[in-house]
Amino acid sequence: MSKKSSSPLADLPSVDRLLQTDSAAAMTVEFGRAPATDAIRRTLDDIRTVVLSGGNMPDEVAILSMATKHLTEVNAPSLRPVYNLTGTVLHTNLGRAALPEEAIDAVAQAARSASNLEYRIGEGKRGDRDEHIESQLCEMTGAEAATIVNNNAAAVMLVLNTFALGKEVPTSRGELIEIGGSFRMPDIMAQSGCTLVEVGTTNRTHLEDFAAAIGPDTGMIMKVHTSNYVVEGFTAEVPEPRLAELCRKNDIPFAIDLGSGTLTELEMFGLPHEPTPMEAMKNGADVVTFSGDKLLGGPQAGIIVGTKDYIARIRKNPMKRALRCDKMTIAALSAVLRLYADPDRLVERVPTLRALARPVDDIRSAANRIGPAIAAAMDGFAQVTDTACESQIGSGALPTRIIPSAGLAITPKNNSGTALNALAAAFRDLPIPAIGRIQDAAFILDLRCLEDEEGFTAQLSALDLPG
Ligand SMILES: *Cc1c(COP(=O)(O)O)cnc(C)c1O
């Protein structure tokens, strides 16, 4: 052995040398010269460390493949598609509503070029971005005026801040909700500059309770839809028309936060009634707020409908400017609202409604179709059986209501918690991660929301199960 080759790093190729290979050329075409060079340099650094601590020196092909893998990983977008097989149709952590194709096209178009976002083409003058959705929302809800902001949390804060900054807001003790992500009504009121005045009790609130709470410092009355829980048993709440009447007498606005706020009758999916903005307006609300990406099935947005005067006041609040929606949201929402104009094809076009309406037999057939592919991929590690599932709407709509569904239960042969967790992790590690849930000692895939069966089964060969 010559003196030179006695160094364990002597055979390490140089960055320049590697850059002249075909693999490096391919990396450069895909990612650019600087990132390719950087990836090769980092890979060589890593190898140096490994080799100096006694590891083997990989050959050139292996080094380049490590660099390519590194570069591909670094370049992968953090936000990526997953299969929602949790059974929760509107899963906040998984992005809630999938948009209809019509809305996706509208987003792309709005993103691609200049538009008349705040421009009246006919008059050649400045316009307002709300104009693109206002008439549609008014038509659908029966409201006189409408505006939108980034989400419903923003809508609630904006309404409170507009009508009750430095003032009191009587709200029923039964409606002081906390929903996920630190949205707690008492905190939201405080942050909006209002003083919450708790009225009634947890289970029963009467009109007299509200009447007694109204004074010179009252800014508005707020009714909050108890999205994620139900108060049952010996209960009483004040009918909306009575609250509306009380507010009118005292010349203060009556606002209702509906949360999900469906624009369809959920009865057609065999679900119980969920209050609609149309009913809220009919019951005398001055302002109604609801989400764009819950049961509506559109983009994240907070929709505010109401009377002309009150919506005009909301628009004048400087906070409105800070909470305004971008053009892509407006394009998507407008496209979704257009679909609502054609109720006959609504369910087939809006993915959220399509998932909710999907017959359980249809889901069961899907389980029969893809079950064998999963069983094959398990390769003896686990048993796969058809199972009945219980889906739910999610995002605080009809929280106690279960929708019968179907799917697959995957039970490891060595049925330990470790094996179950490993199974769930392996599905999360797929090119398009599949998110299921662990229940009753099985890993459950609820297939209600799986539309791309082929894409799902095609990647099962990549499933990496423990030894
Ligand atoms: C979901 C919900 C909100 C918040 O809506 P986002 O669109 O998630 O911001 C506010 N109020 C109620 C009653 C809700 O259910």
The ligand as a Gaussian input file, in Angstrom:
#p B3LYP/6-31G(d) Opt

LIG

0 1
 C      -65.660000      26.571000      13.998000
 C      -66.281000      27.681000      14.779000
 C      -65.675000      28.945000      14.835000
 C      -64.371000      29.234000      14.165000
 O      -64.459000      29.111000      12.801000
 P      -63.123000      29.003000      11.902000
 O      -63.628000      29.081000      10.521000
 O      -62.492000      27.720000      12.272000
 O      -62.263000      30.163000      12.267000
 C      -66.304000      29.932000      15.548000
 N      -67.465000      29.706000      16.178000
 C      -68.069000      28.503000      16.163000
 C      -69.357000      28.331000      16.891000
 C      -67.491000      27.448000      15.455000
 O      -68.078000      26.242000      15.436000

